[in-house]
Amino acid sequence: MSRNRIKDQIAIVGVSSLPRTRDGNRTARSLVAEACVQAIRDAGLKREDIDGIVSSAGPGHWLIVPPGVTEMTATLRLPNITYLNDGMGVVVSPLIDAMNAIFSGACETVLVYHYNYRTPFNSKLAAEDPFRRGFRGYDDYPAENVKNATAYTAWCARYMHENNVPREALGRVAINDRTNALRNPLAAMGSKPLTMEDYLNARMVRDPLTMFDMDLPVDAADAFILTTAERARDLPHTPVLISHAVQGLCETASDEDQLASLAHHGQDVVVRQLKQKGARGLADVNDTDIAMIYDGFTFISLSWYEKLGWCGPGEAGAFIEQNWNAQQNRLLLNGRIPVNTNGGMLSEGGTQGAGFVREAVVQLRGDAGERQVPDAKSVFLANGGFFYNSQAAVFRRDDS
């Protein structure tokens, strides 16, 4: 597992993210098609150049629903597809699939797309839309059990009790995201500041998690173009090289209530791989310029800080408080490294990490506008939760 022959061999050369919205009336296919067309154009390519297509439309995430790759190949009129797959919902997984396809020679240039579409069970407005009723994911929504949101609530309550962690620790995760979202024109919550008082007084959904602790349902689409690093250097933008991309499961991947403790789950498998492959950003946070830390639930972020070795078990709340910049009202790790510069899934909108990937690419290109981190060369992405979708990646700017 220490080998990483694919390191820096694959680059992201095109990106597109549509504005996140909570009141849209478009179909999922139209959103995806627009994002895909924009990403191909952003890469300086034509549809004839695309010979691979990978989506996040597979069964791995119950929030992700069709259109799949056959539909989008037809919609986009892609004439030369030699590799295709519908993959796991959280976005690093389809990126890994695309990387491996290119590295193996199955194709050369892959379109990866991701989307989130509000369905009746997670949005009041969507529930009132007759065209979304019965959408896959609504009728099949699981009955009450200790999975998904319920599982994170239970584990969060246990963690806070055992480690004497106050709710303010979760609140700072949410406030950091909201502060950063104010500079992101794509963000669904980009015009509404959040204070600690707002957070502590928010409507409780499942104690101890409030409406500000859970990712924001939005209609959204993101698309990425991947190709070889060699070819990338002939295209318009500075290539963003993928140095590491890993994912991990453990034996309780589908049984959240069966974990003996939080001592070992999917994030541990991911971190062990990164260590074996010599990834930058582990233990010494100074090895990265930007950190994108998964925030589908605020509690997931606390776990990542600890599993990455940036602080000890039970110490994430204190770590965040120690690295809090009161003047800017956000996290700056070691006084300089911002976290979730796009506003994260709590404030940009819930896109299962796709917004993180787009943000990392535009930051490394130097195209992030008002929120640009000066001379950003490396981004660390800790993606996914504990159970069935833990992932991570390290992107770096190609300065060759």
N, C-alpha and C positions, 0 to 999 in steps of 0.2 A: 504493500500500500504506500510505500515511501516514494515510489516512482510517480512522476508527473510529466510524462513525455509531451503532453498536449499544452504545457505551460507556455503562454504567450504566442501560441501558434494560430489562435483564432481571434478575430477582432470584430467588434461591433462597429459598423460603418454607416448605419442609418437608423434613425429613431423617429417616432411620432407618438404623441399623447394628446388625446382630445380633452377639452375642458371637462372636469368632473361635474356632473349635474344631478340634482335631486328632483327636478321637475321636467325632465325631458320626455318627449313623446315619439322618439325614434325607435326603430327596430334594432335588435342586436346586430343583425347582418349589416345594416347601413353604417353603424358605428365602426364595426370592424373594417369594412371595406374602405372607409375614408382614412382610417389610421394606416392601413396597409399601403394604400396609394401614396400617402404622404411620406411614409418611411422609405419606400422604393425611390421616390424622387429625391428625398433628403440624401440618399446614398449616391446620387448621380447615376442611377441605373434605370433600366427599362424592364418591363414585365418579362421579356424574353430572357433576361439575365438570371431570373430566379429559377433554380432547379430543385429546391427543397422547400417544404412548408411544414411547420410544426405549430400546433396550437396548444392551449391550456384547456381544451374542451373535453378532456377525458373524464372518467368517473372518479378521479382522485379528490375532487372537492365538490361538495354539494351546493356551493354557490355558483359554480360554473356550468353553463348550459350551452347547447349548440348555438351558432353554426360551427360545424367541424371543417376539417381541411378539404374534404371533397367539395363541400358547398362553396368554400371560399376560393378554391382553385377555379371553379366554374364562374363564380361572381367576378373575379379579377381577370378571367380569361388568361390564365397562366399556361403557356403552351408546352413547357418542357420540364415537367416535374419528374424527378427520378428518385426522390425520397419524400415520404410523408408520414406524419404520425400525430394523433391526438393524445396529449400527455397530461401529466399531473397539473392541478390547478395553480399551485404556488409557483412563481415564474422561473426560479432557477432551474427547476426540473426540465421544462422544455428547452431552456438554453443549453443545458448539458446534452440533451438529445441532439440538438442541432450541431453542437460542437463535435460530438462523436461522429455524426454523419459526415461532416466536412473532413475531419481528420482521417476517417477511414477511406475516403475517396468516393463515397456513395453520391455525393453532390459537391458543389463548390460554393454556392451562395444560397443561404436559407432565409426565408421569411418566417419569423416567429411572431405570433400575435397572442394577445391576452385581452380579455374583456370581463367586465362585471356588469351585470344587468339586474336591476332591482326587481325582485319577484314579490308576490303578495304577502309572503310570510315575513319579509324584513323591511317593508315600507308601507305606510298608510296610503300614500299617493298611488303606489303601484297596486295596492289591493283594490283601489277604486277604478283601475283601468281595466275595462272588459277584455282588452286584447292580451293582457298578461295573466289573466286567471287561468288556472290549469297548466301554466307554464311548468316544464319539468323542473323539479326541485320544490314546488309548492305542494302538489298532491303527495309526493314521496317524502315530505319533511318528517323526520323521525318523531315519534311520540316522546313524551317526557321521559328522560333517562339521564344518567350521569355521563353525558358526552357533550362535546362541543362547548358552548357557552357555559353550560352547567358544570362541566368538569373544571374549566378554568376558575369558575367562581369558588368551587369547593377547595381546590388546591391553593388558590390565593388566600382564602380565609385561614387555612391551616398554616400556610407560610407566615402570614402576618401574626398569627397567634404565637407560633413557636419562636419567632425572632423578634417579637415586640416591635413590629414595623407599623408606623402610623399611616393613615390614609394619605397624608401629604406626600409620601413617597410616590404613590400612584399619580397624585395630582400634578407633580412636577413633570412627569412623562407627558401628560396631556397638555400642560401649559407650554412646554417646550415646542411641541408640535404646532400648537396654535400660533405661537409667536412667529415661527418660521413660515407658516402658511400665509401670513399677512403680506409676504413678499413674493408669493407665487400666484400668478394670474390664472393658473389652471385649478387652483384649490377651491373645493366646494365651500369651505369655511374660511375663505381668505379675507373676509372683511369684518370678522367678529372677534375681537380680543377675548381672552379667557383669563380670569383671575383665580387665585386660590379660593377666594370666597365663593365665586361662581361654582367652582368644582365641588367644594364641600357641601354646598346647598343643592346640588343637582339631584334630579329624580333618581332614586335608587332602582336599579333593574333587578339585580340579584346581589344581595348584600355579600361582600363589600363593594361590588362593582356598580357604578352609575352609568348613565347614558354617555358620559365623557370617557369611560374606560373601554369602550368597544368601538371597533372600526365603523366608519360611517358608510351606510349603504348609498351607492351612487351608480349612475349609468356612466360607463367609462370604457375606453378602448386604447390599447397601446400596441405598437408594432416595432419590431427590431429587425435589422438586416445584419446577418453574420456571414463572414467569408474568411478566407485565409489571410493571415497577417501580411503575406507577400502581396497579394492582390490589393489589400486595403490601402497600401501606400501609394497606389495609383489613383485613388478615389479622392473626392473633394475635401473631406474632413480629416482632421487628425485622428488616426485610428485609436480606438480604445481596446487595449489587449486584455483578454481574460487570463489572468495568471493562475487563478484557482477557482474551481466551482465544484462543490461537493454537496451530498445530501445524506441523510441517515435515518434509519429506523432501529427500534429495538423490539424485544419480544412482546411488549404490551402496546404495540403501535395502534391497534384498533380497540383497546380496552382501557380507556383513560382512568376508570375507577379501580383498575387492578394494579396500578403502580404501588409498589411497597412504600416508596417515598420519592422525593424529588432528587434523590442522589444520582439517579441514572435514567435518562430518557434520550430521545432522538438528538437533542442538542449536544449531549456528551459524545455521541457517535460522530457527529459533524466535527466537533472541536478536535477529537483525536485524529481524524484524517488530516485536518489542517496542520496540526503539529507534525505529523509524520511527513507531510509534503513540504514542510519548511515555510508555511505561509507567513507573510508579514501581518502585523496587527494583533498578534496573540500575546497576551501577558503585558507587553509594553504597548500601550495605546498610542504612543508617539510614533509608531511605525506607519501610521496612516494619516491622511489629511482630512478625511471626512468619514464619519461613521453613520451607516444606515442600519438602525436596529429595529427589528420587526416589532410592530405595535398593534397587531390585530386585537390584542387586549393589553392594557398597560402592564399587567403582571408578566406577560411574556418578555417585555423589555428588561424587567428586573432580573429575570432568569438568565437572559443572554449576558448581561454584564458580569454575572457571577461565573457562568460556565466558560466565558472567554478568558477568565483569569484576571480581569481588571479590578476585581475585589473579591473578598472571601464569601463563602456561603452565608446568607442572611445579611450581608453588608451592602446590598445594592442601594437601598434607600439612603444610607449614610453616604455612599459614594456619589450619588446624584446630588445630594445636598452640598457636599464638599466641592463639587464641580459646577455649582450653580452660579451664573453670572447675574446678580440681582439687577444691575444697571440695564442689561439687555433683556432680562426676563427669559433666559433660556440657558440650556446646557452648553458649556464650552469645556470639553475635557482637557485637563491640564492647562486651562486658560486659553486654548487656541483651536481645538478640534470641535466643530459643530456636529450636532446629531440630528439626522432627519431634516436636512435643509429644505426639503420640499413641503414639509408639514406632516409627513407620515400619513398613515391610513386613518388616523384619528381626525385629521383636519383636511388634508388634501382629498382623501376619500379612499375607501377600502378597495384596493386593487391587487391584493395578495402579493405585494412586493413589486409589481410591474412599475409603479411610480418610482420606486427606489432605483430600479435599473435605468430608467430614462433620466432620472436626476443625476445619477453617477456619470452617465455618458456626457450630458451637457456640461456638467461641472468640469470634467476632464478635458473637454474641448475648449473650455473658456467661454461657453455660450449661455451661462445661467443668468445673465442680466443683473438685476439689483441684488440678488442673493449669491452672486459668484464668490467663491472662496478663492482668494488670490493664489495663483501658481499651484493649484491643486494637481498633484501627480498620482495620487493613489486613493482609492475608496474601498473601505471594508464594508461588506454587506452581510449582516446576520439575518437570514430570512426564515420565516416559518415559525411554528410553535413547538410544542413538546412531543407530540404524539406521532403523527403520520406524515409530517411535511417539513421537518427540520432541514435547513439548507444554509449554505453560506457561499460567498464568492469574494474574490479580490480582483478589482479592475485597476489597470494602470495606464497612464498616458504613454503613447508610443513616441518617444523623442528621437528615434533613429532617423 
